[in-house]
Amino acid sequence: MLGSPPEPPVDLFKLASDMGAAPVRRAHIQAGCTDFSQRQPVIFLNRTETGARMRFILAHEIAHIMLRTPAAQSVLQGTGPPELPGSEEELADRIGATILVPDSLVRALRKVRYTLAGLEHFARRADVSLTILIHRLSSAQINVGLLHWWRGDHSWHVIDRPGVPSCLHGYFELSEAGHRRFENLRNREWMVTIDGHVDGRRMEITGPAYRQGGEVYQLVEEIQLAPERYRAGTGESAFRQVRPPGGYARQYQPSGYRRQESYRSPAHCAD
């Protein structure tokens, strides 16, 4: 369907033109959309979007155009619904990520030991965010998981968790000790162990982490969890180590690479 994708960083505006789209336009919309009612598809992007997020939105919209080509329609009709994602939006997410991080880069990453610095290097090479890169690797069954934390008014909160196992999918309440560790982090990679509760269950997570302003990125290398739901005041401290068979990525296949509301668009746009 994609043919031979160009090497990263991909010139998305040229790719959109090659796919027959009119010049990309900026508009007062939430993120991005594509108008297929004109002679040529017209991609609209939010006026203020820039950087890696803008590139993913544009790649996502290019994927919608690709999905409407005769070659793609033939593939989709031959494949049938059981092997496809649940919606066109999910499929456009996957194709968009593949445009930005092609298989050649994924193959290179299968051969290296993961560090945050190394993954950041590959993310810069593809001109994507670290979280989008991890989502792409996870969907390719590469065993790497990331917790992306954001500093709120009173504590730190997980805002994205690509590639992590299912035991980390719930609400994560960071302990005071974990909060202090994040407060003391700087923009240099350090091995960090934090603890807290995920939907009430006590966890310890170890992996390299670094801080950029009000955000922390931590690779998940080891998880230890209490054998039962933690009960406050009992002094429970027993943990068991979790190393899911086949690695973390096989435990969770992300449904998309953006928040669910990111691609709502005006009625005249089809996305």
MOQUITA-V270096 format. One record per residue. N is the residue number from 1. SS is DSSP state (A for helix, B for strand, O for the rest). Layout:
# MOQUITA-V270096
N;SS / N;SS
This chain:
# MOQUITA-V270096
1;O / 2;O / 3;O / 4;O / 5;O / 6;O / 7;O / 8;O / 9;O / 10;O / 11;O / 12;A / 13;A / 14;A / 15;A / 16;A / 17;A / 18;A / 19;O / 20;O / 21;O / 22;O / 23;O / 24;O / 25;B / 26;B / 27;B / 28;O / 29;O / 30;O / 31;O / 32;B / 33;B / 34;B / 35;B / 36;O / 37;O / 38;O / 39;O / 40;O / 41;O / 42;B / 43;B / 44;B / 45;B / 46;B / 47;O / 48;O / 49;O / 50;O / 51;A / 52;A / 53;A / 54;A / 55;A / 56;A / 57;A / 58;A / 59;A / 60;A / 61;A / 62;A / 63;A / 64;A / 65;A / 66;A / 67;O / 68;O / 69;O / 70;A / 71;A / 72;A / 73;A / 74;A / 75;A / 76;A / 77;A / 78;A / 79;A / 80;O / 81;A / 82;A / 83;A / 84;O / 85;O / 86;O / 87;O / 88;A / 89;A / 90;A / 91;A / 92;A / 93;A / 94;A / 95;A / 96;A / 97;A / 98;A / 99;A / 100;A / 101;O / 102;O / 103;A / 104;A / 105;A / 106;A / 107;A / 108;A / 109;A / 110;O / 111;O / 112;O / 113;O / 114;O / 115;O / 116;A / 117;A / 118;A / 119;A / 120;A / 121;A / 122;A / 123;A / 124;A / 125;A / 126;A / 127;O / 128;O / 129;O / 130;A / 131;A / 132;A / 133;A / 134;A / 135;A / 136;A / 137;A / 138;A / 139;A / 140;O / 141;O / 142;O / 143;O / 144;O / 145;O / 146;B / 147;B / 148;B / 149;B / 150;B / 151;B / 152;O / 153;O / 154;O / 155;O / 156;B / 157;B / 158;B / 159;B / 160;B / 161;O / 162;O / 163;O / 164;O / 165;O / 166;A / 167;A / 168;A / 169;O / 170;O / 171;O / 172;B / 173;B / 174;B / 175;O / 176;A / 177;A / 178;A / 179;A / 180;A / 181;A / 182;A / 183;A / 184;A / 185;O / 186;O / 187;O / 188;O / 189;O / 190;B / 191;B / 192;B / 193;B / 194;B / 195;B / 196;B / 197;B / 198;B / 199;O / 200;O / 201;B / 202;B / 203;B / 204;B / 205;B / 206;B / 207;B / 208;B / 209;B / 210;B / 211;B / 212;B / 213;O / 214;O / 215;B / 216;B / 217;B / 218;B / 219;B / 220;O / 221;O / 222;B / 223;B / 224;B / 225;B / 226;O / 227;O / 228;O / 229;O / 230;O / 231;O / 232;O / 233;O / 234;O / 235;O / 236;O / 237;O / 238;O / 239;O / 240;B / 241;B / 242;B / 243;O / 244;O / 245;O / 246;O / 247;O / 248;A / 249;A / 250;A / 251;A / 252;O / 253;O / 254;O / 255;O / 256;O / 257;O / 258;O / 259;O / 260;A / 261;A / 262;A / 263;A / 264;O / 265;O / 266;O / 267;O / 268;O / 269;O / 270;O / 271;O
